[in-house]
Amino acid sequence: MKIVDIESYVLVAPDLRQDATSSSQDNLVVIVRTDEGIYGVGETDTGPYIAKSCIDSPGSHTMAKGMKELLIGMDPMDTSAIWEKLYVYTAMSGRRGAVICAMGAIDMALWDIKGKALNLPVYKLLGGAQKEYIIPYASLQPNGNTVKEYKESLVAWAKKAKEYGYKAAKMECTLDGPYNHSGLKGTDEEMTDIIRACREAVGNDFEMMVDVQYLWYDAHSCLRTIRKWEDLNLFFLETPLRADNLEGYAILAREAPMRIAAGEWLNTRFEFIELMDRGLVHVAQPDVGRVGGLTEAMRVCHLAQDRGRLIVPHCWKTGIGIAATAHMAAAIPHCPFIEYQPAELCESILRKELTPDPLVMKNGKLLLPDKPGLGIELNWDAMKKFTVKT
């Protein structure tokens, strides 16, 4: 079997808001086709126009080759060999950033082909299931033009998630910082009040995480606030500092009263080695598309396991990435949760329409996918509706 074509499509929701901190409004979908008629599908969570150019651009010399020209004619079953070839021969223009994200979408599609060709779900090819089910957490993003409205919205979402059957949820509470919600300006004290209200709303028998979206510039400012959260029994605090502040993360990992989680933006195992060995985070959060696909995500998972760290992957796109994330989570023992929301609880029209939901949630648990490959089916009408000309 040989690769004969790589297609990449930029999809954009018709009501995209550039002032919103939500990457579920657009997407890059990659389709890898073979000479045997089997095709695979992947996606990545980054700027789709940039990632598409990484795939489609012709090469200029041996250190900056084009991805398409490297892939055509290769055997799609050779996932590790393909990953290494792409990494080495795009090294001057890539190594990190959008090139790795584009590689991630391609790699995801290759594993989809692999599973379809062998008539097996991908987790079987990653080593087999290490659990009977996957536990999802709801990722709650509130609305509101004032701090009071924001608080009421988040508390209502927390209650709704518990009523829906979730056993865990992550509260996004971003009142300040570079990605603050809709221009809101709130204090750390108001944030503490909101998080405490969420804990009261869901009770103590509910696993609760908090995401502050890179709010603080330094570790000591962060500690001054989060030490007041010790009695709230948080499972983790996500991305409290800027992504490259590894020394700050190490301080938090040693002194914070809860686990520290980070890694959603990172590319390749090399950045995760730094995050775990210098930043000392307790929970690594690879995004399958951004980190470099399932091939690289599994390497990150094994490195975390060797270090006694947890994996709780980032996933905020469509059913394509959700399916890939679920297969990875099934194949490792140290992944207590995945980020998952059924389409009916999502605002993104791409999440609602691009694929039928690949997972089934019952009693707060996700059943393991059992269809060949990633187990997803593209809605071609939605592909046509949301694809933009580039």
C-alpha positions as CSV (number, residue, x, y, z in Angstrom):
1,M,0.0,0.0,0.0
2,K,1.3,3.5,-1.0
3,I,0.3,7.0,-0.2
4,V,-0.9,8.7,-3.3
5,D,-2.3,12.1,-2.1
6,I,-2.6,14.3,1.0
7,E,-5.5,16.7,1.1
8,S,-5.8,19.5,3.6
9,Y,-8.9,21.6,4.2
10,V,-9.4,24.7,6.3
11,L,-12.8,24.7,7.9
12,V,-14.3,27.9,9.5
13,A,-17.5,28.3,11.5
14,P,-19.7,31.0,9.9
15,D,-20.0,33.0,13.2
16,L,-16.2,32.9,14.1
17,R,-15.3,35.5,16.7
18,Q,-11.7,36.6,16.7
19,D,-12.1,38.2,20.2
20,A,-13.0,34.8,21.7
21,T,-10.5,32.5,23.3
22,S,-11.9,29.3,21.6
23,S,-10.0,27.3,19.0
24,S,-13.1,25.1,18.2
25,Q,-14.3,27.7,15.7
26,D,-12.0,26.6,12.9
27,N,-10.0,23.5,12.0
28,L,-7.5,21.9,9.6
29,V,-8.7,18.5,8.4
30,V,-6.2,16.3,6.7
31,I,-7.1,13.3,4.5
32,V,-4.3,10.9,3.4
33,R,-5.3,8.7,0.5
34,T,-3.7,5.4,-0.6
35,D,-3.5,3.4,-3.8
36,E,-5.8,0.7,-2.3
37,G,-8.7,3.2,-1.7
38,I,-8.3,3.3,2.0
39,Y,-8.0,6.8,3.4
40,G,-7.3,8.2,6.8
41,V,-8.5,11.4,8.6
42,G,-6.7,13.7,11.0
43,E,-6.9,17.2,12.5
44,T,-4.8,19.5,14.5
45,D,-5.6,22.4,16.9
46,T,-3.6,25.3,15.6
47,G,-4.0,28.1,13.1
48,P,-5.4,26.1,10.2
49,Y,-4.2,28.4,7.4
50,I,-0.6,28.2,8.7
51,A,-0.8,24.4,9.2
52,K,-2.2,23.9,5.6
53,S,0.7,25.9,4.2
54,C,3.1,23.7,6.1
55,I,1.7,20.6,4.3
56,D,1.1,22.1,0.8
57,S,4.2,24.3,0.4
58,P,6.9,22.9,-1.9
59,G,10.4,22.3,-0.5
60,S,13.4,24.4,-1.2
61,H,16.4,22.3,-0.2
62,T,17.3,19.1,1.8
63,M,16.7,20.8,5.2
64,A,13.3,22.3,4.3
65,K,11.5,19.9,2.0
66,G,7.8,19.9,1.4
67,M,5.7,17.4,3.3
68,K,3.7,16.2,0.3
69,E,6.7,15.4,-1.7
70,L,8.2,13.5,1.2
71,L,5.0,11.4,1.8
72,I,4.0,10.4,-1.7
73,G,4.9,6.8,-2.4
74,M,5.6,5.9,1.2
75,D,3.8,3.0,3.0
76,P,1.3,4.5,5.4
77,M,1.8,1.6,7.8
78,D,5.3,2.8,8.5
79,T,4.2,5.5,11.0
80,S,7.4,5.8,13.0
81,A,9.6,5.9,9.9
82,I,7.3,8.5,8.3
83,W,7.4,10.7,11.5
84,E,11.2,10.6,11.5
85,K,11.5,11.4,7.9
86,L,9.1,14.4,8.1
87,Y,10.9,15.7,11.3
88,V,14.4,15.4,9.8
89,Y,13.7,16.8,6.4
90,T,11.6,19.8,7.5
91,A,14.0,20.6,10.4
92,M,15.0,24.0,9.3
93,S,11.5,25.3,8.8
94,G,10.0,23.1,11.5
95,R,11.2,21.2,14.6
96,R,8.4,23.0,16.6
97,G,5.3,25.0,16.1
98,A,2.9,24.7,13.1
99,V,5.0,22.2,11.2
100,I,4.8,19.7,14.1
101,C,1.0,20.4,14.4
102,A,0.6,19.6,10.7
103,M,2.7,16.5,11.1
104,G,0.3,15.6,14.0
105,A,-2.8,15.7,11.7
106,I,-1.0,13.6,9.1
107,D,0.1,11.0,11.7
108,M,-3.4,10.8,13.1
109,A,-4.6,10.0,9.6
110,L,-1.9,7.4,9.1
111,W,-3.1,5.5,12.3
112,D,-6.6,5.7,11.0
113,I,-5.4,4.0,7.7
114,K,-3.5,1.4,9.7
115,G,-6.5,0.4,11.8
116,K,-8.8,0.3,8.8
117,A,-6.3,-1.9,6.8
118,L,-6.0,-4.3,9.7
119,N,-9.7,-4.1,10.7
120,L,-8.8,-3.1,14.3
121,P,-9.5,-0.1,16.5
122,V,-6.3,2.0,16.9
123,Y,-5.9,1.3,20.6
124,K,-5.3,-2.3,19.7
125,L,-2.3,-1.2,17.6
126,L,-1.0,1.0,20.4
127,G,-0.7,-2.0,22.7
128,G,-4.2,-2.8,23.7
129,A,-6.7,-1.6,26.2
130,Q,-5.4,-1.1,29.8
131,K,-8.8,-0.3,31.1
132,E,-12.4,-1.2,30.5
133,Y,-13.7,2.4,30.1
134,I,-12.5,6.0,30.0
135,I,-13.6,8.6,32.4
136,P,-14.4,12.0,30.8
137,Y,-14.4,15.4,32.4
138,A,-16.5,18.3,31.3
139,S,-14.6,21.4,30.2
140,L,-16.8,24.3,31.3
141,Q,-16.5,27.7,29.6
142,P,-18.9,30.3,31.1
143,N,-20.4,33.4,29.6
144,G,-21.0,36.8,31.1
145,N,-20.3,40.5,30.6
146,T,-19.7,41.0,34.3
147,V,-18.0,39.0,37.0
148,K,-21.3,38.3,38.6
149,E,-22.8,37.0,35.3
150,Y,-19.6,34.9,34.8
151,K,-19.9,33.4,38.2
152,E,-23.6,32.5,37.8
153,S,-22.9,31.0,34.4
154,L,-20.0,28.8,35.6
155,V,-22.0,27.6,38.7
156,A,-24.9,26.7,36.4
157,W,-22.7,24.8,34.0
158,A,-21.1,22.9,37.0
159,K,-24.5,21.8,38.2
160,K,-25.6,20.9,34.7
161,A,-22.5,18.7,34.2
162,K,-23.2,16.8,37.4
163,E,-26.8,16.3,36.4
164,Y,-25.7,15.1,33.0
165,G,-23.8,12.3,34.7
166,Y,-20.2,13.6,34.8
167,K,-18.1,12.6,37.8
168,A,-15.5,15.4,37.0
169,A,-15.3,18.8,35.5
170,K,-12.8,21.6,34.8
171,M,-13.8,25.1,35.6
172,E,-12.4,27.7,33.4
173,C,-12.0,30.8,35.5
174,T,-10.2,33.6,33.6
175,L,-10.9,37.0,34.9
176,D,-7.5,38.6,33.9
177,G,-4.3,37.8,32.0
178,P,-3.7,37.6,28.3
179,Y,-6.7,35.4,27.6
180,N,-9.3,36.8,30.0
181,H,-12.9,36.2,29.1
182,S,-14.5,38.8,26.8
183,G,-12.4,41.6,28.3
184,L,-13.5,41.0,31.9
185,K,-11.3,42.5,34.6
186,G,-11.7,40.6,37.9
187,T,-9.5,40.2,40.9
188,D,-7.9,37.1,42.3
189,E,-10.2,37.4,45.3
190,E,-13.3,37.3,43.0
191,M,-11.8,34.2,41.2
192,T,-11.4,32.5,44.6
193,D,-15.1,33.3,45.4
194,I,-16.2,31.8,42.0
195,I,-14.2,28.6,42.4
196,R,-15.5,28.2,46.0
197,A,-19.0,28.6,44.7
198,C,-18.4,25.9,42.1
199,R,-17.2,23.5,44.7
200,E,-20.3,24.1,46.9
201,A,-22.5,23.6,43.8
202,V,-21.1,20.1,42.9
203,G,-20.2,18.8,46.4
204,N,-17.1,17.1,47.7
205,D,-17.7,13.8,45.9
206,F,-17.0,15.4,42.5
207,E,-13.6,15.7,41.0
208,M,-12.9,19.4,40.2
209,M,-10.1,21.0,38.1
210,V,-9.5,24.7,37.5
211,D,-8.0,26.2,34.3
212,V,-6.8,29.8,34.6
213,Q,-5.3,30.0,31.1
214,Y,-1.8,31.3,31.8
215,L,-3.0,34.0,34.2
216,W,0.0,34.8,36.3
217,Y,3.3,36.1,35.3
218,D,5.3,34.7,38.2
219,A,5.0,31.8,40.6
220,H,4.8,33.8,43.8
221,S,1.8,35.8,42.7
222,C,0.1,32.5,41.8
223,L,0.9,31.0,45.2
224,R,-0.4,33.9,47.1
225,T,-3.9,33.1,45.7
226,I,-3.9,29.3,45.2
227,R,-2.8,28.6,48.8
228,K,-6.3,29.8,49.7
229,W,-7.7,26.9,47.6
230,E,-6.2,24.1,49.7
231,D,-9.5,23.1,51.3
232,L,-11.2,22.9,47.9
233,N,-9.7,19.5,47.0
234,L,-8.8,20.4,43.4
235,F,-7.5,17.5,41.2
236,F,-5.3,19.9,39.4
237,L,-4.6,23.6,38.4
238,E,-4.1,24.0,34.7
239,T,-1.6,26.4,33.0
240,P,-1.3,29.0,35.8
241,L,1.9,30.4,34.2
242,R,3.2,31.2,30.7
243,A,4.2,28.1,28.9
244,D,8.0,28.6,28.9
245,N,8.3,29.6,32.6
246,L,9.7,26.3,33.6
247,E,11.4,27.6,36.7
248,G,8.1,29.0,37.9
249,Y,6.3,25.7,37.2
250,A,9.0,23.9,39.3
251,I,8.3,26.3,42.2
252,L,4.5,25.6,42.0
253,A,5.1,21.9,41.7
254,R,7.0,21.9,45.0
255,E,4.8,24.4,46.9
256,A,1.2,24.4,45.5
257,P,-1.5,22.6,47.5
258,M,-2.8,20.8,44.4
259,R,-1.3,19.1,41.3
260,I,0.0,21.4,38.5
261,A,-1.0,20.5,34.9
262,A,0.4,21.9,31.7
263,G,1.4,21.0,28.1
264,E,-1.5,21.7,25.8
265,W,0.6,23.8,23.5
266,L,3.8,21.8,23.5
267,N,5.3,20.1,20.4
268,T,7.2,16.8,20.5
269,R,8.5,14.7,23.4
270,F,11.5,17.0,23.7
271,E,9.4,19.9,25.1
272,F,7.6,17.5,27.4
273,I,10.9,16.2,28.8
274,E,11.7,19.8,29.7
275,L,8.3,20.4,31.2
276,M,8.5,17.3,33.4
277,D,12.2,17.3,34.3
278,R,12.7,21.1,34.7
279,G,9.1,22.2,35.2
280,L,8.3,19.2,37.4
281,V,4.6,19.3,36.5
282,H,2.5,16.5,38.0
283,V,0.1,16.2,35.0
284,A,1.3,16.3,31.4
285,Q,-1.4,17.4,28.9
286,P,-0.4,16.5,25.3
287,D,-2.8,17.4,22.6
288,V,-2.6,14.6,20.1
289,G,-2.6,16.8,17.0
290,R,-0.3,19.5,18.4
291,V,2.3,17.2,19.9
292,G,2.9,15.5,16.6
293,G,0.2,12.8,16.3
294,L,-0.4,9.5,18.0
295,T,3.2,8.4,17.3
296,E,4.7,11.2,19.3
297,A,1.9,11.4,21.9
298,M,2.5,7.7,22.9
299,R,6.2,8.6,23.4
300,V,5.2,11.4,25.7
301,C,2.9,9.0,27.6
302,H,5.7,6.5,28.1
303,L,8.1,9.2,29.3
304,A,5.5,10.4,31.8
305,Q,4.9,6.9,33.0
306,D,8.6,6.4,33.6
307,R,8.6,9.5,35.7
308,G,5.5,8.7,37.7
309,R,3.4,11.5,36.2
310,L,-0.2,11.5,35.1
311,I,-1.5,12.1,31.5
312,V,-4.7,14.1,31.1
313,P,-4.7,15.1,27.4
314,H,-5.9,18.3,26.0
315,C,-8.7,17.9,23.4
316,W,-10.9,20.8,22.2
317,K,-11.7,20.2,18.6
318,T,-14.0,17.8,16.8
319,G,-14.9,14.1,16.9
320,I,-11.7,13.3,14.9
321,G,-9.3,14.5,17.7
322,I,-11.6,13.2,20.4
323,A,-11.5,9.7,18.9
324,A,-7.7,9.8,18.6
325,T,-7.4,10.9,22.2
326,A,-9.7,8.2,23.4
327,H,-7.6,5.5,21.7
328,M,-4.5,6.8,23.3
329,A,-6.1,7.0,26.7
330,A,-7.3,3.4,26.4
331,A,-3.8,2.2,25.8
332,I,-2.1,3.7,28.8
333,P,-2.6,3.0,32.5
334,H,-1.9,6.5,33.9
335,C,-4.6,8.5,32.2
336,P,-7.4,9.1,34.8
337,F,-9.5,11.4,32.6
338,I,-9.9,12.8,29.1
339,E,-11.4,16.1,28.1
340,Y,-14.7,15.3,26.5
341,Q,-18.0,16.9,25.8
342,P,-20.8,15.4,23.8
343,A,-21.8,17.5,20.8
344,E,-25.1,18.4,22.4
345,L,-23.3,20.3,25.1
346,C,-20.9,22.1,22.8
347,E,-21.4,25.5,21.2
348,S,-19.1,24.7,18.2
349,I,-21.0,24.0,15.0
350,L,-17.9,22.1,13.7
351,R,-18.1,19.8,16.7
352,K,-21.8,19.3,16.2
353,E,-21.8,18.6,12.5
354,L,-18.4,17.4,11.2
355,T,-18.6,13.8,12.5
356,P,-21.2,11.7,14.4
357,D,-20.0,11.4,18.0
358,P,-17.4,8.6,18.1
359,L,-17.9,7.8,21.8
360,V,-20.8,6.8,23.9
361,M,-21.1,8.1,27.5
362,K,-23.0,6.0,30.0
363,N,-23.1,6.7,33.8
364,G,-20.2,9.0,33.6
365,K,-18.0,6.6,31.6
366,L,-17.0,6.4,28.0
367,L,-17.2,3.0,26.3
368,L,-14.0,2.0,24.4
369,P,-14.4,2.6,20.6
370,D,-14.6,-0.6,18.7
371,K,-14.7,0.4,15.0
372,P,-11.6,0.0,12.8
373,G,-9.2,2.8,12.7
374,L,-10.2,5.9,14.7
375,G,-13.8,4.9,14.2
376,I,-15.0,8.2,12.8
377,E,-17.1,9.0,9.8
378,L,-16.8,12.4,8.1
379,N,-20.0,14.3,7.2
380,W,-19.1,15.3,3.7
381,D,-21.9,17.8,3.5
382,A,-20.4,19.5,6.5
383,M,-17.0,19.4,5.0
384,K,-18.3,21.1,1.9
385,K,-20.3,23.7,3.9
386,F,-17.5,24.8,6.2
387,T,-14.4,24.5,3.9
388,V,-13.1,27.9,2.8
389,K,-11.0,28.6,-0.3
390,T,-7.3,29.3,0.4
